[in-house]
Amino acid sequence: MFKKILSKNLRKPSFLFGNIIQNVFDANITVYEESEKYIDFNKIENAFEIGYGPGYGIRNYCSKYKLKIDGIDFSKAMYFQAKKRNLCFIKQDRVKLFYGDFENYTLNEKKYDIVYLFNIIYFIKDIDLFMTKILSMLNENGVILIFMDGADVLAKNNNIDKSVFIIYEVEKIISTLQKNGFKNIKKNESTVFKGSFFLIGIK
Ligand SMILES: C[S@@+](CC[C@H](N)C(=O)[O-])C[C@H]1O[C@@H](n2cnc3c(N)ncnc32)[C@H](O)[C@@H]1O
């Protein structure tokens, strides 16, 4: 019962559990920092985050680099948290937050240098369609950056409900990226979270 509530709130945090879940997301600040080893954010002008959660990633990158970030999340609780956390960047016109489901959302024609998503892939049912949509949002040579726990890590995690999380093998995500037009795909294991990976692909 608790497992299911926790998992549902990891997928889509509610107002009631948003603050409790926050502790889980706090640990993910490290992931955003580690991502800077693989991507030179000085070279990025426009970025897009799918599932920004409480907005730690946006705050991290915007406070260190000059880029602009748009993002979408379908949790109203997270939308409000991310907005509060990044208000100064929103006022500077550097951050635009959308509230909605990325899978159904019609975005404008804007193109991005990078689309990144951390800890989201487990909730996406149609990953082919998902990758195609991301590809269409990228500039030529634009980058997709995915952070995900490997299947072994998720399978051993007794706190999550497997009816909420889809356990994808990292190789399955890599082949889906290739199939849908991404090139030069690289897989880097996190040095902090063993068995979790950064996947990078180029349009
Ligand atoms: C596990 S949290 C990860 C948050 C953040 N990326 C991190 O790593 O700390 C997943 C987030 O993605 C959002 N999310 C999941 N599926 C989504 C979708 N299809 N469209 C928009 N947001 C989604 C949830 O609302 C939640 O805030």
The ligand as an SDF file (V2000), in Angstrom:
LIG
                    3D

 27 29  0  0  0  0  0  0  0  0999 V2000
   10.9070   11.0170  -10.2700 C   0  0  0  0  0  0  0  0  0  0  0  0
   10.5170   12.7070  -10.5760 S   0  0  0  0  0  0  0  0  0  0  0  0
   12.0710   13.3450  -11.1310 C   0  0  0  0  0  0  0  0  0  0  0  0
   12.2090   14.8270  -10.9320 C   0  0  0  0  0  0  0  0  0  0  0  0
   13.5640   15.4070  -11.3630 C   0  0  0  0  0  0  0  0  0  0  0  0
   13.7850   15.2420  -12.7740 N   0  0  0  0  0  0  0  0  0  0  0  0
   14.6700   14.7640  -10.5940 C   0  0  0  0  0  0  0  0  0  0  0  0
   15.4300   13.9250  -11.1430 O   0  0  0  0  0  0  0  0  0  0  0  0
   14.8010   15.0780   -9.4090 O   0  0  0  0  0  0  0  0  0  0  0  0
    9.5520   12.6420  -12.0260 C   0  0  0  0  0  0  0  0  0  0  0  0
    8.9740   13.9980  -12.4040 C   0  0  0  0  0  0  0  0  0  0  0  0
    8.5520   13.9350  -13.7600 O   0  0  0  0  0  0  0  0  0  0  0  0
    7.2350   14.3920  -13.8850 C   0  0  0  0  0  0  0  0  0  0  0  0
    6.6620   13.6390  -15.0300 N   0  0  0  0  0  0  0  0  0  0  0  0
    6.5880   12.2910  -15.1760 C   0  0  0  0  0  0  0  0  0  0  0  0
    6.0320   11.9850  -16.3590 N   0  0  0  0  0  0  0  0  0  0  0  0
    5.7410   13.1650  -16.9750 C   0  0  0  0  0  0  0  0  0  0  0  0
    5.1390   13.5170  -18.2200 C   0  0  0  0  0  0  0  0  0  0  0  0
    4.6990   12.5790  -19.0700 N   0  0  0  0  0  0  0  0  0  0  0  0
    5.0190   14.8230  -18.5360 N   0  0  0  0  0  0  0  0  0  0  0  0
    5.4360   15.7880  -17.6810 C   0  0  0  0  0  0  0  0  0  0  0  0
    6.0050   15.5190  -16.4680 N   0  0  0  0  0  0  0  0  0  0  0  0
    6.1560   14.2200  -16.1190 C   0  0  0  0  0  0  0  0  0  0  0  0
    6.5870   14.1590  -12.5240 C   0  0  0  0  0  0  0  0  0  0  0  0
    5.5100   15.0080  -12.2570 O   0  0  0  0  0  0  0  0  0  0  0  0
    7.7610   14.3860  -11.5790 C   0  0  0  0  0  0  0  0  0  0  0  0
    7.8720   15.7330  -11.1700 O   0  0  0  0  0  0  0  0  0  0  0  0
  1  2  1  0
  2  3  1  0
  2 10  1  0
  3  4  1  0
  4  5  1  0
  5  6  1  0
  5  7  1  0
  7  8  2  0
  7  9  1  0
 10 11  1  0
 11 12  1  0
 11 26  1  0
 12 13  1  0
 13 14  1  0
 13 24  1  0
 14 15  1  0
 14 23  1  0
 15 16  2  0
 16 17  1  0
 17 18  1  0
 17 23  2  0
 18 19  1  0
 18 20  2  0
 20 21  1  0
 21 22  2  0
 22 23  1  0
 24 25  1  0
 24 26  1  0
 26 27  1  0
M  CHG  2   2   1   9  -1
M  END
$$$$
